[in-house]
């Protein structure tokens, strides 16, 4: 295999320390036959995304788009734990204390990458094996061919740290069948591979033991032909049996009514969902629900990413994000002190403000296709 040259890093790497000399690169860019491989290479951090990783992925995609020798792109993660655990939230937490400028730049380039993946002109195959959270969903679930396995655990955990689903997550979840996406976003729960298929986050199920055989086949044959050969029948999605009460309980436009419906349900799992939601940031819950409802009305992924960018910048400056990261990741006491602490104390005007331009911040970012 030959490795392509790494593109120039275009974003200050505030989200991770500079790699030591002779350290393994954070992304492996490789060629094998007609296959271009992108391997996220921070296995100790479950391949959590950094600024340099986003730049390297984007550079590889730009290079291969016009390389006739590359027919298919394959995204995977190093190690056995998963594709990607999301962004480096500790680094973003630290940057927030310094004004958040680097995080704003990181998100702009990350969301540009999400849009780039969604419109990539060649087959983009994502191996969503193991843990796939937050930013990991952004670099996989917008691809043209999304593969899950018996080890897949997918989730958008943002409300648990006082944040709101981003990286196009509200686009994907708002378009899931019924209210399944609302359930996934508000509870921040983990989903199986079959659940991801049910929600429309993935396309194909296969056993993880065959992934390297799949990569070898993609190097020699067209993606559509290979994937058809490797596809297996997926087990029933656990969420399928719950969709009746999910659709009934989440079909409301305010969080309080949703929780009340869950508590009144005769389903034990619905009662448990109410408890899970109630532990999350009240502000993040209300902004998340409004984000999903607005995303349903927006015409495409790019429009939703614009909305998410505004919301993310506002969330970065709000107290609940820092408190959520402190409680879940820094101190790990699991006892966040949300401000405000109760849903009824979150004013609608404050929720609406998350969707307004952020003073002093660039309100748009550029994709390769258009201004957004």
N, C-alpha and C positions, 0 to 999 in steps of 0.2 A: 504494500500500500504506500502511496505517496501522499505526503501532507502538503496542503496548500499553505501559502504564506499568510500570516495573520494580518488582518486589516488594521489600520491605525486606530488606536482607541480614541474615540471622539467625545468622551465624557469623563470629567474628573472622577476618579475612583474613590469618592468619599464613602462608598458603601462597603468597602473592604480594604484591609491593609495591602500595601504593595507586596506582590509575591517575592519571596526570597530568590536570590540568584540560583539558577539551575532547578528551581521548583517546577513541579508539573504544571503545565498550562491549565487554566480554569475551563477551557473548552478545547477538545481535540477536534481538529478539522482534518478529515481524511478522505481519500478517494480509493474506491475498490471497484474495478470494472466501470460500469455505467452508474455507479452509486456514489453520491456525495454523502458522507456521514458527519453529523454534528453530535458529539458526545459531551454532555455536560459532565465536568470532571472535578467536582468537589464532593466526593463520596462521604467524607466525614461530616459534612453539613447537609447531607441528602441533596447535594447539588443545588443549594439555594443560589438564586441569581444575584450577580453583582453587576455593576455598571460595565465593567470590561467584558463580561460574558455577553451582555446584550449587544455590545459593539462587535464582538467576534462573530456572533450568530448572524447579525445583519450583514457583515462584510462577506461571509461565506455565501449567503443567499444572493447578494448582488453579483458576486463573481460567477456563480454557477448558472445564473439565469441566462447568460449569453454564451455558455460553454456547451457546445453541442455534444460533447463527450459525456456530459452528466445528464442522465434521463430522469433520475429520481433522487430526492433528498430524504434522508432518514435521520430522525432525532431520537436519541436515547440518553440514558443516564448511566454514569459509572457506578459500580458497586451494586450491592444486593438490596438496598433499602428502598430505592424508588427513583423515579425520573427527576423530580424536583419538588422541594418542600416550600417553594415560594421565594419571595424576596428576602433580603437580609434586613429583617425588621429591627434588629438591635442597632444597626448602623443608621437606619432611618430615624429611629428614636433619638440617637445622639445628634444627628443632623438637625432634627426639629428644635432642639435646644439652642442651636446656633442660627436659627432663622429659616432653615429648611430649603435653602437655595439648591443644594446638591440633589436633594430628593425630588424637587420640582423638575430638575433637568433629567434625572434618572427616569422618572415616570414618563416624561415627554418622549424619550427615546424608547422606553419599554413599550408604550402604547403604539408608537410608530411601528415597532417590530410586530406587535400583534396584528395590526392592520396589514402589514406586508405579508405575513404568513397567510392571512385569509385570502389574499388575492394572488398568491404566488402562482406563476403560470405552469410550473411543473409539479408532478405529484410530490406532495409533502407528507411523508409517513411519520407519525408520532407514536412511539412505543410508550403507552401510558401504563407501564408496569410498576407495581409497588406504590409508594406514596406520590400523589400528584396534588399539590395544594396551591391555591392562590396563583402566583406568577407562573407556576408550573402548568396550570390550566391554560394560562395565556399563551404559552409557547407550544401547546399541543392541541387543544380543543378547537382552535381556529384552522387547523390543517385540513387538507383534503381527505386524508385517510388516517383515522384515529383508532388505535388498537388497544384493547384492554385485555387483562388476563385474570386468572383466579387470585392473583396477589394484589390487584389494583385497589387502591383506597383513594378516592377522589373527594375533594372538599374545598369549599370557600369559607375559611374559618374567621373572616374578618370581624364579624360582630362581637366575637369573644375578646377582641383586643381594642374595642372602641373604634373600629374602622368600618369601611363599607366595601363590599365586593367591587373589584376593579378589573383591569386587564381584559375588558370585554365580558366579564363574568355576568354583569346584569343584562347584557345582550343575550347571552346563551340561556340564562335561567329564566328570563322573561318570556322566552319562546319555547320553553319546555312544555310538555302536555299538561293541561289543567293548571293546578297550583303546585305541582311538584317542585318547580324552581323556587317558589316563595318559601316553601317548607325548607328546602336545602339552604337558602340564604339566611333565613332568620334563625334557624337552629344551629347553623355552622357545623352540621354533622358530616360524618364520613359516609361516602357512598361506595358500594361495590362496583366492579366492572359491569355486571348486568344492569345495575342502577344507572350507570353512566350511559349505557346504550338506551335505556328507557327514556332518560331525560334529553337525549339527542346530543350528548357530549362526546360520544364515541360511535364508531361504525361497525367494528368487527371484534369478535372475541376469539382468543386462541390460548393454548396452554403456554405458560412461560418457558417451558423446557424447549420450545421450538423457535425461540426468538432469534438465536444466532443462525439457525438454518434459514429463517426468513431473510435475514440480512444478506446471507450468501446468495440466495436466489434472486433478491432484488438487484444484486450487482450484475446479473447476467440476463434477466428477463424483464419485460414490462411490468409495472407495478400492479395494474389491474388484473393481469393474468396470475401473478404470484399470489396476491391477496385472496383471490378466489380459491386458489388451491389450499391455502393455509387456514381459511376461515372454519371455525367450529361452531356448533350450536351452543348458545350460552345458556347457563342455568336460569331459572326464573329470577327476576329481579325482586329482592325483598320489598322494595317500595311499591311494587305492583299491587300487592295485597292490601296496601294501606291507602291507595289512591282515592278510594271512595270517601274516607273521612278527611283526607288531606284536601281534596277539592271542596268539600263542604265547609270545613273549618277555616280555610285560608282565603275563601272568596269574599274578603272584605278589604276595605281600603284604610283601615286603621288598626294598629297593633293591639290595642286594648280589646277590640271586638274579636280579633283572632284568638287571643289568649283565652278570653271568656268562652268562646266556642269550643276550644280544645279542652278546657276544664269541664264543660258540660257534656262532652262526648262520652259515650259509654265505652270507648276504646281506651285500654290502659296505655297504649303507645301514644295516643293523643294527649292524655294527661301528662305523660312524661315529657312530651314535646313542649307543653306549656311551661313546665318547670325549667327546661333547658333555655327556652327563649327568655324567660323572666330573669335569668342570671346574667344576661348580656347587657351591654350599654343601652340604656333607654334611647339616648339620642341616636346612636348608630342604628338601632332597630327601626326607628321612625324614618331616618334618612334612607336606609336600605329599602324599606317598603316603597317609599315614594320614588326611589331610583328605579326599581323594577317596574312600577306602574308607568312611569314616564318612558322608560326604555321600550315598553310594548308599543308605544305610539310613535317612536322614532323610526325612520325608514331603513337604516342600515347600521352596520357595526361602527363605521367611522363616526356617525352622529352620536352614537352611544359613548364611544371613547371620549369625545369632546365633553360630554356630560360628566363622565367619570373623572376626567382630569380636573374639572372644577371642584367636584365633590371631594376628591382626594386632597387637593390643596387646602380646602377648608378644614377637612378632618385632621390634617397634619398640625394645624394651628390650634385645634380644640383640645381641651384638657383630657378627654377620655382616651385618646390614642396613647398618650404618654402613660397614663395610669394603667391602661390595659396591658401594655408591654411590661411595665414594671411588675404588675401582679402575676402575669403568666410566664414571663421570661427572665426578668432581672432578679427580683426577690423570690419569685415562685411561691408566694403565700396564697395564691388563688383567691384573694379577697379584694378585688378592685373596689375602689370607692368612686362610683360614677358621679358626675356632676352634669345635670341633676340626677338624683338617685331613683326617681320614680317617673314612670311614663307620663302620668298626668301633669307633671311639672315641665315637660318639654313643650315649649310653645311652638305653634305652627309657623309663626314668623321666623323662628330660629331654624326650623327645618327648611323652609323655603330659601333661606339665605345661602344654604349649601350649593344651590344651583345657580347662583349669581357669579359673575366674574369676580376674581380675587384682585383686590386693589394692589397694584405694584407688581403683579405677575403677568407674564405673557399669557393671553387667554387662548391662543391657538397653537398648535404644533403642526409640523409638515409631514405628510406621508410622501412616498415616492410618486403618488398619483395626483395629489391635490392638496390644497390648503383646507384645513379643518379647524 
